[in-house]
């Protein structure tokens, strides 16, 4: 991995929020970034992606709009670390078959 900013930042958030809550904190159920990714291609990728939310109404045959909303969300993977600016190298180069 190009950098460990996400791990350091997650640990810092967890520590600071725990300190702020103090005696009010009982047990941490879950803590971390949403939209975490795992790449099966190997290589160097951002461990987190941003979700681009896109909602729309389809056109009906008669020209009106459908009553139900349609989702067309997409995940945006980052080429550079948003915390330190280090470039992620991408997929590992696979050896070519002979």
Phi, psi and omega in degrees: 000143183295323181208170177241033183299320183293319178295314180296318182292319178298316178296320179294315177301313181300316180295311183294318179293320178298318178296319181294321180285330176057233183292344181289338183280122178266291181216138179275117179280313183204138178211131179156178180283141172282163179060042175288145184241150170235127180258121179277350179278355185074197178084193188244110181227161174293134180284354183227143176236151176269140177267124175264112184275129180220114179240141180208167175251128179288152174279139174273166180298327181281356179104346179279183179256146176295155180279331181271143177277144177250139179260138175221053182288153178220143174272136180253111178271142185265140177272338180233148176295125180287349183265324182233347177089004179290138180281135172276135188281342179091202184294150174289146176282120180275139177295140181285141178284143180258000000 
